[in-house]
Amino acid sequence: MIRRERHDSRKCDICGKRGARTRRIARAYGKGDDFFVIQAVPIVSCPHCGESYLEAETLHELERIKIHRKSFTKKRQVPVATFA
């Protein structure tokens, strides 16, 4: 069974209007040998004010992943493109 969140029931923490949605993105951290990517990071996006933000629980989990990244990450080659 697929659980779907009601998008119109979520209130934006920035503008206070209902309709904010959770979407998932990839975030890159570090550089050089310390570079790594965390996939499927949940962010809240509001169609009314245009803001996107991370919730406190997400920030705590990101910190935990960064601290213990060696046990969470897998080595992969990543193709990179430059936006011109």
C-alpha positions as CSV (number, residue, x, y, z in Angstrom):
1,M,0.0,0.0,0.0
2,I,1.4,3.4,-1.0
3,R,0.8,6.1,1.6
4,R,0.3,9.6,0.2
5,E,0.4,12.7,2.3
6,R,-2.4,15.2,1.8
7,H,-0.5,18.1,0.3
8,D,-3.2,20.7,1.1
9,S,-3.2,19.9,4.8
10,R,0.4,21.0,5.5
11,K,1.0,24.5,6.7
12,C,4.1,26.4,5.6
13,D,6.3,27.5,8.5
14,I,7.3,30.6,6.6
15,C,4.0,32.2,5.4
16,G,1.5,30.1,7.4
17,K,-0.6,29.2,4.3
18,R,-1.7,25.6,3.7
19,G,-0.6,23.7,0.6
20,A,3.1,23.2,1.3
21,R,4.5,20.0,-0.1
22,T,7.4,17.7,0.8
23,R,9.7,16.8,-2.1
24,R,13.0,14.9,-2.1
25,I,16.3,16.3,-3.4
26,A,20.0,15.4,-3.5
27,R,22.4,17.5,-1.4
28,A,26.2,17.5,-1.9
29,Y,28.6,18.1,1.0
30,G,32.4,18.5,1.3
31,K,34.9,18.7,-1.5
32,G,37.8,16.7,-2.9
33,D,38.2,13.4,-1.1
34,D,35.6,14.4,1.5
35,F,32.9,15.0,-1.2
36,F,29.7,13.0,-0.9
37,V,26.0,13.2,-1.9
38,I,23.0,12.4,0.3
39,Q,20.0,11.4,-1.9
40,A,16.3,11.7,-1.1
41,V,16.6,14.5,1.4
42,P,13.1,15.7,2.3
43,I,12.5,19.5,1.9
44,V,9.3,21.4,2.3
45,S,8.3,23.7,-0.6
46,C,5.5,26.3,-0.5
47,P,3.7,27.2,-3.7
48,H,2.4,30.4,-2.1
49,C,5.6,32.1,-0.9
50,G,8.1,30.1,-3.0
51,E,10.3,29.2,0.0
52,S,11.9,25.8,0.5
53,Y,13.2,24.7,3.9
54,L,14.5,21.7,5.9
55,E,12.8,20.7,9.1
56,A,14.7,20.3,12.4
57,E,14.4,16.5,12.3
58,T,15.9,16.4,8.8
59,L,18.8,18.7,9.8
60,H,19.5,16.4,12.8
61,E,19.5,13.3,10.5
62,L,21.7,15.0,8.0
63,E,24.2,15.8,10.7
64,R,24.1,12.1,11.9
65,I,24.7,10.9,8.3
66,K,27.6,13.4,7.9
67,I,29.3,12.3,11.1
68,H,28.9,8.5,10.2
69,R,29.2,8.9,6.4
70,K,31.8,6.1,6.0
71,S,29.2,3.6,7.2
72,F,26.4,5.0,5.1
73,T,28.1,5.8,1.8
74,K,29.0,3.7,-1.2
75,K,31.7,4.6,-3.7
76,R,30.3,5.6,-7.2
77,Q,31.5,7.6,-10.1
78,V,29.5,10.7,-10.6
79,P,29.3,12.4,-14.0
80,V,29.3,16.2,-13.6
81,A,27.9,18.8,-16.0
82,T,28.5,22.6,-15.9
83,F,25.6,24.9,-16.3
84,A,26.7,27.5,-18.9
